[in-house]
Amino acid sequence: MRKGKEYYARFYDQVIALHKSGLSVREIADKLDISYSAVYHWVTGLRSPEKGNVSEFVSLLEKGPVPVADIKSTFPKHNELFLIAVKRGIPVKRFMLKKKYGDYSTWYYMAGQEKQLEERTDELMAVIKKIGERLSE
């Protein structure tokens, strides 16, 4: 399976440190099990690794659960990013409320954030209830 940009990007600092310590490009590539080409380009300064969308998506979720309403402008293909992350073994999860809540019906979060998710969805339900009460007056 393709490792993706995120896999390589996390080795950049290590590659530079190993090169400064005197290891050759081939030795670094073999030691870290990454491509010779990537190591060569980083060491010679021809390019540096890009941070992929999956990494950015996961970085956002590490701050806490997020509804689709808050991320759809930044990550229009959030569902694809979720599926890629799951396929790569990243502990991203999805929680669904009733469809009637629109973009607030789908929430993404990381494993271990279940309590935060519950708190945030409870806050949302309280706001919706309050609005419903105001409208019925």
Buried (B, 14 or more C-beta within 10 A) or exposed (E): EEEBBBBBBEBBEEBBEBBEEEBEBEEBBEEBEBEEEBBBBBBEEEEEBEEBBBBBBBEBBEEEBBBBBBBEEEBEEBEEBBBBBEEBEBEBBBBEBEEEBEEBBBBBBBEEBEEBBEEBBEEBEEEEEEEEEEEEE
